[in-house]
Amino acid sequence: MVKVNNAIDRQETTSSEVPSVSRASELIPEILSEIFLRVTGRKIILSALYHSKGPWFLGHVCSHWRNVLKNTPQIWGNIFVDLDDHILPGHHRSRPWINIVNESMYFIFSTTTALLDLHIQHGAYIGQPEFFVAYTNRLRGLTLENCLLETYIWFLNLPKNSFPFLERIVFDVLTEDAPPTPDTSPLQSAPNLHSVTYQSMGLPGPNYSLLPLQQIMELYVQGVQVSLTIVHEILVSSPSLVICQFLNIKNGSISVGGGITMLFLKMLMLRTMDELDWNQLLPSIFAPQLEDLLIASPQVPLHPTILLLEKSNCPLVRLILLSPGSHNAHDLREVDYLIDQLPACITNLYIPIPVSGSIFRRMSHGEFPMLKIFQGEVNAEGLELLVELIDSYADGTALREQSLTFIEVQVWGVNSDSVAHYNLRGVDLWKEIKGLKIIIQGQGINIVL
């Protein structure tokens, strides 16, 4: 990690008992954090995972620690440059400040030949980092966090073939303005790039054609609005995707039909606050290796999801459908048909609409042996069958093959006067079930075990 501070530089080590390089490498993160706090007045949390960042923090505390750094280049696997103006208030935009940053980074890159992961936080303060241009061919990972539009534009105009070894990149652009749409990008010629993340950016968002979509394996579009139209275009153009996230989808129309073949896709996460026509997208996807599917939408896209699963016949492990207030929206037969599409390997299931209880009946007969977590809603019949299933755990008659560890359901269509009909007298015995957490709530029902 890099922290630059002129005031800190003046605090030289005066003690004759100077720690050795070997002792420095043995310091635990808590000690490194405490030293940095005492010298700079700033509290830094270092976990064991980021142990390698600690010594570089201390490299700017005193000249001795810089010597330690110089002689232990093996600790430089991950460089974190935090250009936070809390360290040098009022100086972060000055020429001396930029010079200090550039000199520090030149020192690192010139001392080691390893490929490095570079995380620049508050990147807007450096504008156009000079050290960056000279060493782009040494980067394996790059994060531009909290950078302004100026820095992003500068990045897009870097020369072709600037990143021969870059594998991962993260953009976090602090702007309400529309980003530029140049004709080319240095990322188009990055042969090893496989993971791209857009954390935030102004509308209309990034130009995805500037990415080598054919080779991208992981795409995370998080705090950036993207239309359903663009989502469709990206999926069509990205056959190598393994993980795909679109967490802020806006409405849009898909004019061109046809299937979307995604032979390697294992995780698909789609989230929207709009009323989308999911029938335009989900049924066209063929993803035979899909394991993890999460869809969050104002209305549960039940039928489109069924068509996707039916078409893909995939080894789904986790299915999560998130939707507020839609428990009366679907035919129970359609819900049962969704259950029919689930493979035996399913482990996590969340359905925010009432199920008839067929899944619990099937579980009691040995189906879905891998299911560990069930969260959702049940109607009156579903509650009755669920109670029978849990009773079988309590009295020891449940099939040993079952893996269930967590049940959480909301009960609909059962009033407080009819609760006794469902034979909840065995609840006290449920407390003795080891390894199974139970939450059943509804009108007149509040069981938390």
C-alpha positions as a Markdown table, in Angstrom:
| # | Residue | x | y | z |
|---|---|---|---|---|
| 1 | Met | 0.0 | 0.0 | 0.0 |
| 2 | Val | 1.2 | 3.5 | -0.7 |
| 3 | Lys | 0.6 | 6.4 | 1.6 |
| 4 | Val | 2.5 | 9.6 | 0.8 |
| 5 | Asn | 3.1 | 12.3 | 3.5 |
| 6 | Asn | 5.7 | 15.0 | 3.6 |
| 7 | Ala | 5.1 | 15.6 | 7.3 |
| 8 | Ile | 5.5 | 11.9 | 8.0 |
| 9 | Asp | 8.8 | 11.9 | 6.1 |
| 10 | Arg | 10.3 | 14.3 | 8.5 |
| 11 | Gln | 9.7 | 11.9 | 11.4 |
| 12 | Glu | 12.9 | 9.8 | 11.0 |
| 13 | Thr | 13.8 | 6.8 | 13.1 |
| 14 | Thr | 16.3 | 7.9 | 15.8 |
| 15 | Ser | 16.5 | 4.7 | 17.9 |
| 16 | Ser | 19.6 | 2.7 | 17.5 |
| 17 | Glu | 17.6 | -0.5 | 17.8 |
| 18 | Val | 16.4 | -0.6 | 14.2 |
| 19 | Pro | 14.2 | -3.7 | 13.3 |
| 20 | Ser | 15.7 | -6.0 | 10.8 |
| 21 | Val | 14.2 | -6.9 | 7.5 |
| 22 | Ser | 13.4 | -10.4 | 8.7 |
| 23 | Arg | 11.6 | -9.0 | 11.8 |
| 24 | Ala | 9.7 | -6.6 | 9.7 |
| 25 | Ser | 8.3 | -9.3 | 7.5 |
| 26 | Glu | 7.0 | -11.1 | 10.7 |
| 27 | Leu | 5.0 | -8.2 | 11.9 |
| 28 | Ile | 1.3 | -9.1 | 12.2 |
| 29 | Pro | -1.3 | -6.7 | 10.6 |
| 30 | Glu | -2.4 | -5.5 | 14.0 |
| 31 | Ile | 1.1 | -4.3 | 15.0 |
| 32 | Leu | 1.5 | -2.6 | 11.6 |
| 33 | Ser | -1.8 | -0.8 | 12.0 |
| 34 | Glu | -0.8 | 0.4 | 15.5 |
| 35 | Ile | 2.6 | 1.7 | 14.3 |
| 36 | Phe | 0.9 | 3.6 | 11.5 |
| 37 | Leu | -1.7 | 5.0 | 14.0 |
| 38 | Arg | 1.0 | 6.3 | 16.4 |
| 39 | Val | 3.1 | 8.0 | 13.8 |
| 40 | Thr | 0.4 | 9.4 | 11.5 |
| 41 | Gly | -2.7 | 9.7 | 13.7 |
| 42 | Arg | -4.7 | 7.7 | 11.2 |
| 43 | Lys | -6.2 | 4.3 | 11.9 |
| 44 | Ile | -5.7 | 1.7 | 9.2 |
| 45 | Ile | -7.3 | -1.7 | 9.4 |
| 46 | Leu | -5.2 | -4.5 | 7.9 |
| 47 | Ser | -6.5 | -8.0 | 7.7 |
| 48 | Ala | -4.3 | -11.0 | 7.3 |
| 49 | Leu | -5.5 | -11.2 | 3.7 |
| 50 | Tyr | -3.8 | -7.9 | 3.0 |
| 51 | His | -0.7 | -8.4 | 5.1 |
| 52 | Ser | 1.4 | -7.5 | 2.1 |
| 53 | Lys | 0.1 | -3.9 | 2.1 |
| 54 | Gly | 1.3 | -3.2 | 5.7 |
| 55 | Pro | 5.1 | -2.7 | 5.0 |
| 56 | Trp | 4.4 | -0.3 | 2.2 |
| 57 | Phe | 2.3 | 1.8 | 4.5 |
| 58 | Leu | 5.3 | 2.0 | 6.8 |
| 59 | Gly | 7.6 | 2.8 | 3.9 |
| 60 | His | 6.4 | 6.3 | 4.1 |
| 61 | Val | 6.6 | 6.6 | 7.9 |
| 62 | Cys | 10.4 | 6.9 | 8.0 |
| 63 | Ser | 13.4 | 6.4 | 5.8 |
| 64 | His | 14.4 | 3.2 | 7.7 |
| 65 | Trp | 11.2 | 1.5 | 6.7 |
| 66 | Arg | 11.8 | 2.5 | 3.1 |
| 67 | Asn | 15.1 | 0.7 | 3.3 |
| 68 | Val | 13.2 | -2.4 | 4.6 |
| 69 | Leu | 11.0 | -2.1 | 1.6 |
| 70 | Lys | 13.8 | -1.8 | -0.9 |
| 71 | Asn | 15.3 | -5.1 | 0.4 |
| 72 | Thr | 12.1 | -7.1 | 0.5 |
| 73 | Pro | 10.4 | -6.8 | -3.0 |
| 74 | Gln | 8.6 | -10.0 | -2.4 |
| 75 | Ile | 6.0 | -8.1 | -0.4 |
| 76 | Trp | 4.8 | -6.1 | -3.4 |
| 77 | Gly | 2.2 | -8.4 | -4.9 |
| 78 | Asn | -0.6 | -5.9 | -4.4 |
| 79 | Ile | 0.0 | -2.2 | -4.4 |
| 80 | Phe | -2.7 | 0.1 | -3.0 |
| 81 | Val | -2.3 | 3.8 | -3.7 |
| 82 | Asp | -4.6 | 5.9 | -1.5 |
| 83 | Leu | -4.5 | 9.5 | -2.6 |
| 84 | Asp | -6.8 | 10.6 | 0.2 |
| 85 | Asp | -6.7 | 14.3 | 0.9 |
| 86 | His | -7.1 | 13.6 | 4.6 |
| 87 | Ile | -3.3 | 12.9 | 4.7 |
| 88 | Leu | -2.2 | 16.1 | 3.1 |
| 89 | Pro | -5.1 | 18.5 | 3.2 |
| 90 | Gly | -4.9 | 21.1 | 0.5 |
| 91 | His | -1.8 | 19.6 | -1.1 |
| 92 | His | -3.2 | 16.7 | -3.1 |
| 93 | Arg | -3.6 | 18.8 | -6.3 |
| 94 | Ser | -0.2 | 20.5 | -6.1 |
| 95 | Arg | 2.8 | 19.7 | -8.3 |
| 96 | Pro | 5.0 | 18.6 | -5.3 |
| 97 | Trp | 2.3 | 16.2 | -4.2 |
| 98 | Ile | 2.0 | 14.6 | -7.7 |
| 99 | Asn | 5.8 | 14.4 | -7.9 |
| 100 | Ile | 5.9 | 12.4 | -4.6 |
| 101 | Val | 3.3 | 10.0 | -5.9 |
| 102 | Asn | 5.1 | 9.5 | -9.2 |
| 103 | Glu | 8.5 | 9.0 | -7.5 |
| 104 | Ser | 7.1 | 6.5 | -5.1 |
| 105 | Met | 5.6 | 4.5 | -7.9 |
| 106 | Tyr | 8.6 | 4.7 | -10.2 |
| 107 | Phe | 10.6 | 3.3 | -7.2 |
| 108 | Ile | 8.3 | 0.3 | -6.9 |
| 109 | Phe | 8.1 | -0.6 | -10.6 |
| 110 | Ser | 11.8 | -0.2 | -11.2 |
| 111 | Thr | 12.7 | -2.4 | -8.3 |
| 112 | Thr | 10.6 | -5.5 | -9.1 |
| 113 | Thr | 10.0 | -7.3 | -12.3 |
| 114 | Ala | 6.8 | -9.0 | -11.1 |
| 115 | Leu | 3.3 | -8.4 | -12.5 |
| 116 | Leu | 1.4 | -6.2 | -10.1 |
| 117 | Asp | -2.1 | -5.4 | -9.0 |
| 118 | Leu | -2.6 | -1.6 | -8.8 |
| 119 | His | -5.5 | -0.1 | -6.9 |
| 120 | Ile | -5.7 | 3.7 | -7.1 |
| 121 | Gln | -8.2 | 5.2 | -4.7 |
| 122 | His | -9.3 | 8.9 | -5.0 |
| 123 | Gly | -7.7 | 8.7 | -8.5 |
| 124 | Ala | -9.1 | 12.0 | -9.5 |
| 125 | Tyr | -6.5 | 13.8 | -7.4 |
| 126 | Ile | -3.7 | 12.7 | -9.7 |
| 127 | Gly | -5.5 | 13.6 | -12.9 |
| 128 | Gln | -3.2 | 11.8 | -15.4 |
| 129 | Pro | -0.7 | 9.7 | -13.4 |
| 130 | Glu | 2.7 | 9.9 | -15.2 |
| 131 | Phe | 4.1 | 6.8 | -13.7 |
| 132 | Phe | 1.2 | 4.8 | -15.1 |
| 133 | Val | 2.1 | 5.3 | -18.7 |
| 134 | Ala | 5.6 | 3.9 | -18.3 |
| 135 | Tyr | 4.5 | 0.7 | -16.6 |
| 136 | Thr | 1.1 | -0.3 | -18.0 |
| 137 | Asn | 2.8 | -3.4 | -19.4 |
| 138 | Arg | 3.5 | -4.6 | -15.9 |
| 139 | Leu | -0.1 | -4.6 | -14.6 |
| 140 | Arg | -2.1 | -7.7 | -13.9 |
| 141 | Gly | -5.0 | -6.0 | -12.2 |
| 142 | Leu | -6.1 | -2.3 | -12.1 |
| 143 | Thr | -8.8 | -0.5 | -10.1 |
| 144 | Leu | -9.6 | 3.2 | -10.6 |
| 145 | Glu | -11.7 | 4.1 | -7.6 |
| 146 | Asn | -13.5 | 7.4 | -7.2 |
| 147 | Cys | -11.9 | 8.8 | -10.3 |
| 148 | Leu | -13.3 | 11.8 | -12.2 |
| 149 | Leu | -14.4 | 11.9 | -15.8 |
| 150 | Glu | -11.1 | 13.5 | -16.7 |
| 151 | Thr | -9.1 | 10.5 | -15.5 |
| 152 | Tyr | -11.5 | 8.1 | -17.3 |
| 153 | Ile | -11.2 | 10.0 | -20.6 |
| 154 | Trp | -7.4 | 10.0 | -20.3 |
| 155 | Phe | -7.4 | 6.2 | -19.7 |
| 156 | Leu | -9.5 | 5.5 | -22.7 |
| 157 | Asn | -7.0 | 7.4 | -24.9 |
| 158 | Leu | -4.0 | 5.4 | -23.8 |
| 159 | Pro | -2.1 | 3.8 | -26.7 |
| 160 | Lys | -3.1 | 0.5 | -28.2 |
| 161 | Asn | -1.4 | -2.6 | -26.7 |
| 162 | Ser | -0.8 | -0.8 | -23.4 |
| 163 | Phe | -2.0 | -3.7 | -21.3 |
| 164 | Pro | -0.5 | -7.0 | -22.6 |
| 165 | Phe | -0.8 | -8.8 | -19.3 |
| 166 | Leu | -3.9 | -7.1 | -17.7 |
| 167 | Glu | -6.4 | -9.6 | -16.5 |
| 168 | Arg | -8.8 | -7.6 | -14.3 |
| 169 | Ile | -10.0 | -4.0 | -14.3 |
| 170 | Val | -12.5 | -2.0 | -12.1 |
| 171 | Phe | -14.0 | 1.4 | -13.0 |
| 172 | Asp | -15.6 | 3.6 | -10.4 |
| 173 | Val | -16.2 | 7.0 | -12.1 |
| 174 | Leu | -17.6 | 9.8 | -10.0 |
| 175 | Thr | -19.6 | 11.8 | -12.5 |
| 176 | Glu | -23.1 | 12.7 | -13.5 |
| 177 | Asp | -22.0 | 13.6 | -17.0 |
| 178 | Ala | -22.2 | 11.2 | -19.9 |
| 179 | Pro | -18.9 | 9.4 | -20.5 |
| 180 | Pro | -17.2 | 9.8 | -23.9 |
| 181 | Thr | -17.6 | 7.3 | -26.7 |
| 182 | Pro | -14.3 | 7.1 | -28.5 |
| 183 | Asp | -13.8 | 4.8 | -31.4 |
| 184 | Thr | -11.1 | 2.7 | -29.7 |
| 185 | Ser | -9.9 | 1.7 | -26.3 |
| 186 | Pro | -6.6 | 0.2 | -25.0 |
| 187 | Leu | -8.7 | -2.6 | -23.5 |
| 188 | Gln | -9.7 | -3.9 | -27.0 |
| 189 | Ser | -6.1 | -5.0 | -27.5 |
| 190 | Ala | -5.6 | -6.5 | -24.0 |
| 191 | Pro | -5.3 | -10.2 | -24.9 |
| 192 | Asn | -5.5 | -11.5 | -21.3 |
| 193 | Leu | -8.4 | -9.3 | -20.0 |
| 194 | His | -11.1 | -11.6 | -18.6 |
| 195 | Ser | -12.8 | -9.6 | -15.8 |
| 196 | Val | -14.4 | -6.2 | -16.0 |
| 197 | Thr | -16.3 | -4.3 | -13.3 |
| 198 | Tyr | -18.2 | -1.0 | -13.6 |
| 199 | Gln | -19.1 | 0.1 | -10.1 |
| 200 | Ser | -20.5 | 3.6 | -11.0 |
| 201 | Met | -20.7 | 5.9 | -14.0 |
| 202 | Gly | -23.0 | 8.6 | -15.3 |
| 203 | Leu | -25.6 | 8.0 | -17.9 |
| 204 | Pro | -25.8 | 6.6 | -20.5 |
| 205 | Gly | -23.0 | 4.5 | -19.0 |
| 206 | Pro | -19.9 | 2.9 | -20.6 |
| 207 | Asn | -19.6 | 2.0 | -24.3 |
| 208 | Tyr | -19.4 | -1.8 | -24.0 |
| 209 | Ser | -18.2 | -2.1 | -27.6 |
| 210 | Leu | -14.8 | -0.8 | -26.3 |
| 211 | Leu | -14.4 | -4.1 | -24.5 |
| 212 | Pro | -13.1 | -7.4 | -26.0 |
| 213 | Leu | -16.5 | -9.0 | -25.3 |
| 214 | Gln | -15.6 | -12.2 | -27.1 |
| 215 | Gln | -13.0 | -13.1 | -24.4 |
| 216 | Ile | -14.6 | -11.6 | -21.3 |
| 217 | Met | -15.4 | -14.3 | -18.7 |
| 218 | Glu | -16.6 | -12.1 | -15.8 |
| 219 | Leu | -18.7 | -8.9 | -16.2 |
| 220 | Tyr | -20.0 | -7.0 | -13.2 |
| 221 | Val | -22.2 | -3.9 | -14.0 |
| 222 | Gln | -23.3 | -2.7 | -10.6 |
| 223 | Gly | -24.1 | 0.9 | -9.9 |
| 224 | Val | -24.5 | 1.7 | -13.6 |
| 225 | Gln | -27.9 | 1.9 | -15.3 |
| 226 | Val | -28.2 | -0.3 | -18.4 |
| 227 | Ser | -31.2 | -0.9 | -20.6 |
| 228 | Leu | -32.6 | -4.3 | -21.3 |
| 229 | Thr | -31.7 | -3.7 | -25.0 |
| 230 | Ile | -28.0 | -3.3 | -24.1 |
| 231 | Val | -28.1 | -6.3 | -21.8 |
| 232 | His | -29.3 | -8.4 | -24.7 |
| 233 | Glu | -26.6 | -7.1 | -27.0 |
| 234 | Ile | -23.9 | -7.8 | -24.5 |
| 235 | Leu | -25.0 | -11.4 | -23.8 |
| 236 | Val | -25.2 | -12.1 | -27.5 |
| 237 | Ser | -21.7 | -10.7 | -28.0 |
| 238 | Ser | -20.1 | -12.4 | -24.9 |
| 239 | Pro | -20.1 | -16.2 | -25.5 |
| 240 | Ser | -17.3 | -16.8 | -23.0 |
| 241 | Leu | -19.1 | -15.3 | -19.9 |
| 242 | Val | -18.9 | -17.4 | -16.8 |
| 243 | Ile | -20.2 | -14.8 | -14.3 |
| 244 | Cys | -22.6 | -12.0 | -15.3 |
| 245 | Gln | -24.1 | -9.3 | -13.1 |
| 246 | Phe | -26.4 | -6.5 | -14.1 |
| 247 | Leu | -27.8 | -4.9 | -11.0 |
| 248 | Asn | -29.6 | -1.8 | -12.3 |
| 249 | Ile | -31.5 | -2.7 | -15.5 |
| 250 | Lys | -33.8 | -0.2 | -17.1 |
| 251 | Asn | -36.7 | -0.8 | -19.5 |
| 252 | Gly | -35.9 | -1.4 | -23.1 |
| 253 | Ser | -37.1 | -3.3 | -26.2 |
| 254 | Ile | -35.4 | -6.1 | -28.0 |
| 255 | Ser | -36.0 | -5.8 | -31.7 |
| 256 | Val | -33.9 | -8.7 | -32.9 |
| 257 | Gly | -34.9 | -12.2 | -31.8 |
| 258 | Gly | -32.9 | -15.3 | -31.8 |
| 259 | Gly | -31.2 | -17.5 | -29.2 |
| 260 | Ile | -28.4 | -16.6 | -26.9 |
| 261 | Thr | -26.0 | -19.4 | -26.4 |
| 262 | Met | -23.9 | -19.2 | -23.3 |
| 263 | Leu | -22.1 | -22.5 | -22.9 |
| 264 | Phe | -19.9 | -21.5 | -20.0 |
| 265 | Leu | -22.2 | -19.3 | -18.0 |
| 266 | Lys | -22.4 | -20.4 | -14.3 |
| 267 | Met | -23.8 | -17.4 | -12.5 |
| 268 | Leu | -26.4 | -14.9 | -13.7 |
| 269 | Met | -27.6 | -12.0 | -11.5 |
| 270 | Leu | -30.2 | -9.6 | -12.9 |
| 271 | Arg | -31.8 | -6.8 | -10.9 |
| 272 | Thr | -34.3 | -4.1 | -11.8 |
| 273 | Met | -36.8 | -1.6 | -10.3 |
| 274 | Asp | -38.7 | -1.3 | -13.6 |
| 275 | Glu | -41.6 | -3.4 | -14.9 |
| 276 | Leu | -39.6 | -5.4 | -17.5 |
| 277 | Asp | -40.9 | -7.8 | -20.1 |
| 278 | Trp | -38.6 | -10.7 | -19.1 |
| 279 | Asn | -40.1 | -12.7 | -21.9 |
| 280 | Gln | -37.9 | -10.7 | -24.3 |
| 281 | Leu | -34.7 | -12.0 | -22.7 |
| 282 | Leu | -34.9 | -15.1 | -20.4 |
| 283 | Pro | -36.5 | -17.7 | -22.7 |
| 284 | Ser | -33.9 | -16.9 | -25.4 |
| 285 | Ile | -30.9 | -17.9 | -23.1 |
| 286 | Phe | -29.4 | -21.4 | -23.4 |
| 287 | Ala | -27.0 | -21.9 | -20.5 |
| 288 | Pro | -26.4 | -25.6 | -19.9 |
| 289 | Gln | -23.9 | -25.1 | -17.1 |
| 290 | Leu | -25.9 | -22.5 | -15.1 |
| 291 | Glu | -25.5 | -23.1 | -11.4 |
| 292 | Asp | -26.6 | -19.8 | -9.8 |
| 293 | Leu | -29.6 | -17.7 | -10.9 |
| 294 | Leu | -30.8 | -14.6 | -9.1 |
| 295 | Ile | -33.5 | -12.3 | -10.4 |
| 296 | Ala | -34.8 | -9.3 | -8.5 |
| 297 | Ser | -37.8 | -7.6 | -10.0 |
| 298 | Pro | -41.1 | -5.8 | -9.0 |
| 299 | Gln | -42.9 | -8.9 | -10.4 |
| 300 | Val | -41.6 | -12.4 | -10.2 |
| 301 | Pro | -40.7 | -13.5 | -13.8 |
| 302 | Leu | -42.0 | -17.0 | -13.1 |
| 303 | His | -42.9 | -18.2 | -16.6 |
| 304 | Pro | -39.8 | -16.7 | -18.3 |
| 305 | Thr | -37.7 | -18.4 | -15.6 |
| 306 | Ile | -39.4 | -21.7 | -16.2 |
| 307 | Leu | -38.7 | -21.4 | -20.0 |
| 308 | Leu | -35.0 | -20.7 | -19.3 |
| 309 | Leu | -34.6 | -23.7 | -17.0 |
| 310 | Glu | -36.6 | -25.9 | -19.3 |
| 311 | Lys | -34.5 | -25.0 | -22.3 |
| 312 | Ser | -31.1 | -25.1 | -20.5 |
| 313 | Asn | -31.7 | -28.3 | -18.4 |
| 314 | Cys | -28.9 | -27.0 | -16.2 |
| 315 | Pro | -27.3 | -28.2 | -13.0 |
| 316 | Leu | -28.8 | -25.3 | -11.0 |
| 317 | Val | -27.6 | -25.1 | -7.4 |
| 318 | Arg | -29.1 | -21.8 | -6.3 |
| 319 | Leu | -32.3 | -20.2 | -7.4 |
| 320 | Ile | -33.3 | -16.8 | -5.8 |
| 321 | Leu | -36.3 | -14.9 | -7.1 |
| 322 | Leu | -36.7 | -11.6 | -5.2 |
| 323 | Ser | -39.9 | -9.5 | -5.5 |
| 324 | Pro | -41.9 | -7.3 | -3.1 |
| 325 | Gly | -45.6 | -8.0 | -2.6 |
| 326 | Ser | -46.4 | -10.4 | -5.4 |
| 327 | His | -47.8 | -13.4 | -3.5 |
| 328 | Asn | -51.2 | -13.5 | -5.3 |
| 329 | Ala | -49.8 | -13.1 | -8.8 |
| 330 | His | -49.4 | -16.7 | -10.0 |
| 331 | Asp | -51.3 | -19.9 | -10.6 |
| 332 | Leu | -50.2 | -22.6 | -8.2 |
| 333 | Arg | -49.9 | -25.0 | -11.1 |
| 334 | Glu | -47.3 | -22.8 | -12.6 |
| 335 | Val | -45.3 | -22.6 | -9.4 |
| 336 | Asp | -45.4 | -26.4 | -9.2 |
| 337 | Tyr | -44.2 | -26.6 | -12.8 |
| 338 | Leu | -41.2 | -24.4 | -11.7 |
| 339 | Ile | -40.5 | -26.9 | -9.0 |
| 340 | Asp | -40.6 | -29.6 | -11.7 |
| 341 | Gln | -37.7 | -27.9 | -13.5 |
| 342 | Leu | -35.4 | -28.0 | -10.5 |
| 343 | Pro | -32.6 | -30.5 | -10.6 |
| 344 | Ala | -31.7 | -32.9 | -7.8 |
| 345 | Cys | -28.6 | -30.9 | -7.1 |
| 346 | Ile | -30.4 | -27.7 | -6.0 |
| 347 | Thr | -29.1 | -26.5 | -2.6 |
| 348 | Asn | -30.6 | -23.0 | -2.1 |
| 349 | Leu | -34.2 | -22.0 | -3.1 |
| 350 | Tyr | -36.0 | -18.7 | -2.5 |
| 351 | Ile | -39.4 | -18.2 | -4.1 |
| 352 | Pro | -41.4 | -15.1 | -2.9 |
| 353 | Ile | -44.8 | -16.6 | -4.0 |
| 354 | Pro | -46.9 | -19.2 | -2.2 |
| 355 | Val | -46.1 | -22.8 | -3.1 |
| 356 | Ser | -48.7 | -25.5 | -2.7 |
| 357 | Gly | -46.5 | -27.8 | -0.7 |
| 358 | Ser | -45.6 | -30.2 | -3.4 |
| 359 | Ile | -42.0 | -29.6 | -2.8 |
| 360 | Phe | -42.3 | -30.7 | 0.8 |
| 361 | Arg | -44.2 | -33.8 | -0.2 |
| 362 | Arg | -41.4 | -34.6 | -2.8 |
| 363 | Met | -38.7 | -34.0 | -0.2 |
| 364 | Ser | -40.4 | -36.4 | 2.2 |
| 365 | His | -40.1 | -39.0 | -0.6 |
| 366 | Gly | -36.4 | -38.4 | -1.1 |
| 367 | Glu | -36.4 | -35.8 | -3.8 |
| 368 | Phe | -34.1 | -32.8 | -3.7 |
| 369 | Pro | -31.7 | -34.5 | -1.3 |
| 370 | Met | -29.1 | -31.7 | -1.6 |
| 371 | Leu | -31.5 | -28.9 | -0.6 |
| 372 | Lys | -30.1 | -27.1 | 2.4 |
| 373 | Ile | -32.0 | -23.8 | 2.5 |
| 374 | Phe | -35.6 | -23.1 | 1.6 |
| 375 | Gln | -37.0 | -19.6 | 1.9 |
| 376 | Gly | -40.4 | -18.5 | 0.5 |
| 377 | Glu | -44.1 | -18.5 | 1.1 |
| 378 | Val | -46.6 | -21.2 | 1.6 |
| 379 | Asn | -50.4 | -21.5 | 1.4 |
| 380 | Ala | -52.6 | -23.6 | 3.8 |
| 381 | Glu | -51.8 | -26.9 | 2.0 |
| 382 | Gly | -48.1 | -26.0 | 2.0 |
| 383 | Leu | -48.1 | -25.3 | 5.7 |
| 384 | Glu | -49.7 | -28.7 | 6.4 |
| 385 | Leu | -47.1 | -30.6 | 4.3 |
| 386 | Leu | -44.3 | -28.5 | 5.8 |
| 387 | Val | -45.3 | -29.4 | 9.3 |
| 388 | Glu | -45.4 | -33.1 | 8.4 |
| 389 | Leu | -41.9 | -32.8 | 6.9 |
| 390 | Ile | -40.5 | -31.1 | 10.0 |
| 391 | Asp | -42.3 | -33.7 | 12.3 |
| 392 | Ser | -40.4 | -36.4 | 10.4 |
| 393 | Tyr | -37.2 | -34.7 | 11.4 |
| 394 | Ala | -38.3 | -34.5 | 15.0 |
| 395 | Asp | -39.3 | -38.1 | 15.4 |
| 396 | Gly | -36.4 | -39.4 | 13.4 |
| 397 | Thr | -38.3 | -40.8 | 10.5 |
| 398 | Ala | -36.9 | -38.3 | 8.0 |
| 399 | Leu | -34.8 | -39.8 | 5.2 |
| 400 | Arg | -31.1 | -39.7 | 6.1 |
| 401 | Glu | -30.3 | -38.4 | 2.6 |
| 402 | Gln | -31.9 | -35.0 | 3.4 |
| 403 | Ser | -29.5 | -32.1 | 3.9 |
| 404 | Leu | -32.0 | -29.4 | 5.1 |
| 405 | Thr | -30.5 | -26.9 | 7.5 |
| 406 | Phe | -32.7 | -23.8 | 7.2 |
| 407 | Ile | -36.4 | -23.2 | 6.6 |
| 408 | Glu | -38.0 | -19.8 | 6.5 |
| 409 | Val | -41.5 | -19.3 | 5.3 |
| 410 | Gln | -44.2 | -16.7 | 5.3 |
| 411 | Val | -47.7 | -18.3 | 5.6 |
| 412 | Trp | -50.6 | -16.9 | 3.5 |
| 413 | Gly | -54.3 | -17.7 | 3.6 |
| 414 | Val | -54.2 | -19.0 | 7.2 |
| 415 | Asn | -55.9 | -17.0 | 9.9 |
| 416 | Ser | -55.3 | -17.2 | 13.6 |
| 417 | Asp | -58.6 | -19.1 | 14.2 |
| 418 | Ser | -57.5 | -22.0 | 12.1 |
| 419 | Val | -53.9 | -22.4 | 13.1 |
| 420 | Ala | -54.7 | -25.2 | 15.5 |
| 421 | His | -55.8 | -27.3 | 12.5 |
| 422 | Tyr | -52.2 | -27.7 | 11.4 |
| 423 | Asn | -51.1 | -29.7 | 14.4 |
| 424 | Leu | -48.3 | -27.4 | 15.6 |
| 425 | Arg | -48.3 | -29.1 | 19.0 |
| 426 | Gly | -45.1 | -30.8 | 18.0 |
| 427 | Val | -43.2 | -27.5 | 18.0 |
| 428 | Asp | -41.6 | -28.3 | 21.3 |
| 429 | Leu | -40.1 | -31.4 | 19.8 |
| 430 | Trp | -38.8 | -29.4 | 16.9 |
| 431 | Lys | -36.4 | -27.7 | 19.3 |
| 432 | Glu | -34.6 | -31.0 | 19.6 |
| 433 | Ile | -33.8 | -31.2 | 15.9 |
| 434 | Lys | -30.0 | -30.6 | 15.6 |
| 435 | Gly | -28.7 | -28.6 | 12.7 |
| 436 | Leu | -32.1 | -27.3 | 11.5 |
| 437 | Lys | -33.1 | -23.7 | 11.9 |
| 438 | Ile | -36.9 | -23.1 | 11.5 |
| 439 | Ile | -38.7 | -19.8 | 11.0 |
| 440 | Ile | -42.5 | -19.9 | 10.3 |
| 441 | Gln | -44.4 | -16.6 | 10.4 |
| 442 | Gly | -47.9 | -15.4 | 9.5 |
| 443 | Gln | -51.2 | -14.4 | 11.0 |
| 444 | Gly | -51.3 | -16.1 | 14.4 |
| 445 | Ile | -48.0 | -17.9 | 13.8 |
| 446 | Asn | -44.6 | -16.9 | 14.9 |
| 447 | Ile | -42.2 | -19.8 | 15.3 |
| 448 | Val | -38.5 | -19.1 | 15.4 |
| 449 | Leu | -36.3 | -22.1 | 16.4 |
